Amino acid sequence: MDHSRVPVLEALQEFRRRGDVVYGPPGHKQGRGVDPRVADIVGLDVFRSDVLVLNGLDDRRQSEGVLSQAQELMADAVGADQAFFSTCGSSLSVKTAMLAVAGPGEKLLLSRNAHKSVIAAVVVNGVEPIWVHPEFDTERHIAHPPEPDDVRRRLREHPDAKGMLLITPTDWGTCADIQGVARVCHEFDVPLIVDEAWGAVFPFHQELPPWGMDAEADLVVTSVHKTGGAVEQSSVFHLQYDRVSPEVLKQREDLLGTTSASTLVYATLDGWRRHMVEHGHELLDAALHRAERIRKAAGELSGLRPMGQEVVEEGLAASFDPLKIVLDVRELGVSGMQAAEWLRTHRHVDVGGSDTCRLSALITLADDDETEQVLLDALRALVEGADSIERQPPVHLPEPSALELEQAMLPREAFFAEADHVPAERAAGRIAAEMISPYPPGVPVIAPGEVITDEIVDYLRGGVDHGVLIPDAADPSVRTLRVVARP
C-alpha cells in the first residue's frame, strides 16, 4: 500500500482549503467562537482541526471512506488483518475487546496485575473473571506477566472460559511470552486479547519486544498516545484470524464509544502511521541507543539500581522494553514517590511512574541530546540531594501470597450491592464493594468482591502515609473502606 498517503490529514487539509463554514457541531466553529485567552494557551490550530468526521471531513451520502482508508493503511503497517481507530483511549478499547469475546455471566481469563480499567470492564460487562496470577518478583516487589503454563492450568480448570486477556508490557516494562500464551489459548480454541497499551512502537523495530500480531495474538489494543506521536486518547484495535468477529467488535465499540469522534485523534493516528513506516526504524534505533546510554549512566550513580535484561535472564519475564528506564531508589533511603516529587519540585522533571520502590522514565523518538542531559543531570542531583529528603519508615511490603485475595463474590455483584463503610481496623474479613488502586500504576490491590485482609489494609495505609494516591477509593485516606453490607 502507498504509505505516503494520509487520508484523514488530506481530508482535513482539503476541508481547510475549501473554507467550509459549518452549521453543526462543534459549537466553536473551528475556532471562530473561542475565547482568545484560551487560544493563547492551547493554540487556535487545535480548534481549526476540531472537525466532525461525518458532514465535515467525510460526507454521509457520498462517502470517500476517509477513515476506512486510514485504518486499512494502519493494518498494513503493523501486519494486522484489520485495524480500527478509537478516540476514547485504551481504557475503553479494552472494555470493548472484552465485550467482543465474553458477555455477561461468561468466563474470561484475566491477568490479576491488570490496570483498574480492566477491573472496571469486569464490573461493567458482568463477566466472571478467572484470575491468572502474575509472576511475583519478591526482591524487586514487582509483578511480571503470567506464563503460558499458568494460562494452561486455568483453562483446564475452566474449559468453558471464552478467552484470555493478557496485559503486556507491564507499567514497568516487563513482557509476557505472547506467542506461548497465544498457542495455549488456541489449543483450547479460544482467542487471546492482548492489552499492549505500552507497545504501539513494537512493530517498527526488531530490537523491541515481540509485537502481539507477530506473536499470534487474535486482538491487540495499543495506546499510541503513550509511546507514539498521536494525541491523548489515541487507541487502535488490531485484529487477525477468525476467533473474534470484526462485526461483533465494531458493534461493541459502537455500544461504548463516542458518537462525536475527534478528528484530532484520527488525524494524528494517521500521520503517526506514515511517520513510522517512513522513518520509524531509524528514529527508534536512535531512541534505543539513547535509552541504553541513560540506563548505563544511571547505573553508575550511587544508590540507583536500573532494571533491565537481567529480569529476562533470571526467568522472570520473556522480554523487557528497553525504552523504559526503571530505577530502584531504595538504596537512597527514600521511596520512589519521594524521589519523583523531589525531581518535579527541584528539577522540573516529571517522571513516568513511581511507587514505594522505584521510578520510571520513558524514552521515545521525541527525545534528543538535550532531554537526555536534562534527565541525567536531574538524576545526579537527586543522588546528591537525597540526604535532604525527609526519611520515613519503610512501607511494609506484603508477601506475594498475601496479594492473592479470595474472590467471594462476582465483581459486578459486589460493586452494585448495598454497602457499608467500616473503619479500616474492622474491615478484615469483609467483602470489598469498591476498587482500591494505588496510582500510579493504577493496578487494584483490592477488587470488588475480594475478601479484605489486615495485611492488605496495613499495606494500603502505609502507602498513603508515604504519599501514595488512591483516587478511586470512597475514602482515599483508607481510614474507612466500602464493603458489602451484611444481610
Rosetta blueprint (number, residue, H / E / L):
1 M L
2 D L
3 H L
4 S L
5 R L
6 V L
7 P H
8 V H
9 L H
10 E H
11 A H
12 L H
13 Q H
14 E H
15 F H
16 R H
17 R H
18 R H
19 G L
20 D L
21 V L
22 V L
23 Y L
24 G L
25 P L
26 P L
27 G L
28 H L
29 K L
30 Q L
31 G L
32 R L
33 G L
34 V L
35 D L
36 P H
37 R H
38 V H
39 A H
40 D H
41 I H
42 V H
43 G L
44 L H
45 D H
46 V H
47 F H
48 R H
49 S L
50 D L
51 V L
52 L L
53 V L
54 L E
55 N L
56 G L
57 L L
58 D E
59 D L
60 R L
61 R L
62 Q L
63 S L
64 E L
65 G L
66 V H
67 L H
68 S H
69 Q H
70 A H
71 Q H
72 E H
73 L H
74 M H
75 A H
76 D H
77 A H
78 V H
79 G L
80 A L
81 D L
82 Q E
83 A E
84 F E
85 F E
86 S E
87 T L
88 C L
89 G H
90 S H
91 S H
92 L H
93 S H
94 V H
95 K H
96 T H
97 A H
98 M H
99 L H
100 A H
101 V H
102 A L
103 G L
104 P L
105 G L
106 E L
107 K E
108 L E
109 L E
110 L E
111 S E
112 R L
113 N L
114 A L
115 H L
116 K H
117 S H
118 V H
119 I H
120 A H
121 A H
122 V H
123 V H
124 V H
125 N H
126 G L
127 V L
128 E E
129 P E
130 I E
131 W E
132 V E
133 H L
134 P L
135 E E
136 F E
137 D E
138 T L
139 E L
140 R L
141 H L
142 I E
143 A E
144 H E
145 P L
146 P L
147 E L
148 P H
149 D H
150 D H
151 V H
152 R H
153 R H
154 R H
155 L H
156 R H
157 E H
158 H L
159 P L
160 D L
161 A L
162 K L
163 G L
164 M E
165 L E
166 L E
167 I E
168 T L
169 P L
170 T L
171 D L
172 W L
173 G L
174 T E
175 C E
176 A L
177 D L
178 I H
179 Q H
180 G H
181 V H
182 A H
183 R H
184 V H
185 C H
186 H H
187 E H
188 F L
189 D L
190 V L
191 P L
192 L E
193 I E
194 V E
195 D E
196 E L
197 A H
198 W H
199 G H
200 A L
201 V L
202 F H
203 P H
204 F H
205 H L
206 Q L
207 E L
208 L L
209 P L
210 P L
211 W L
212 G L
213 M L
214 D L
215 A L
216 E L
217 A L
218 D L
219 L E
220 V E
221 V E
222 T E
223 S E
224 V H
225 H H
226 K H
227 T H
228 G L
229 G L
230 A L
231 V L
232 E L
233 Q L
234 S L
235 S E
236 V E
237 F E
238 H E
239 L E
240 Q L
241 Y L
242 D L
243 R L
244 V L
245 S L
246 P H
247 E H
248 V H
249 L H
250 K H
251 Q H
252 R H
253 E H
254 D H
255 L H
256 L H
257 G L
258 T L
259 T L
260 S L
261 A L
262 S L
263 T H
264 L H
265 V H
266 Y H
267 A H
268 T H
269 L H
270 D H
271 G H
272 W H
273 R H
274 R H
275 H H
276 M H
277 V H
278 E H
279 H H
280 G H
281 H H
282 E H
283 L H
284 L H
285 D H
286 A H
287 A H
288 L H
289 H H
290 R H
291 A H
292 E H
293 R H
294 I H
295 R H
296 K H
297 A H
298 A H
299 G H
300 E L
301 L L
302 S L
303 G L
304 L L
305 R E
306 P E
307 M E
308 G L
309 Q L
310 E H
311 V H
312 V H
313 E H
314 E L
315 G L
316 L L
317 A L
318 A L
319 S E
320 F E
321 D L
322 P L
323 L L
324 K E
325 I E
326 V E
327 L E
328 D E
329 V L
330 R H
331 E H
332 L H
333 G L
334 V L
335 S L
336 G H
337 M H
338 Q H
339 A H
340 A H
341 E H
342 W H
343 L H
344 R H
345 T H
346 H H
347 R H
348 H L
349 V L
350 D L
351 V L
352 G L
353 G E
354 S E
355 D L
356 T L
357 C L
358 R E
359 L E
360 S E
361 A E
362 L E
363 I L
364 T L
365 L L
366 A L
367 D L
368 D L
369 D H
370 E H
371 T H
372 E H
373 Q H
374 V H
375 L H
376 L H
377 D H
378 A H
379 L H
380 R H
381 A H
382 L H
383 V H
384 E H
385 G H
386 A H
387 D H
388 S H
389 I L
390 E L
391 R L
392 Q L
393 P L
394 P L
395 V L
396 H L
397 L L
398 P L
399 E L
400 P H
401 S H
402 A H
403 L H
404 E L
405 L L
406 E L
407 Q E
408 A L
409 M L
410 L L
411 P H
412 R H
413 E H
414 A H
415 F H
416 F H
417 A L
418 E L
419 A E
420 D E
421 H E
422 V E
423 P E
424 A H
425 E H
426 R H
427 A L
428 A L
429 G L
430 R L
431 I E
432 A E
433 A L
434 E L
435 M L
436 I E
437 S L
438 P L
439 Y E
440 P L
441 P L
442 G L
443 V L
444 P L
445 V L
446 I E
447 A L
448 P L
449 G L
450 E E
451 V E
452 I L
453 T L
454 D H
455 E H
456 I H
457 V H
458 D H
459 Y H
460 L H
461 R H
462 G H
463 G H
464 V H
465 D H
466 H L
467 G L
468 V L
469 L E
470 I L
471 P L
472 D L
473 A L
474 A L
475 D L
476 P L
477 S L
478 V L
479 R L
480 T E
481 L E
482 R E
483 V E
484 V E
485 A L
486 R L
487 P L
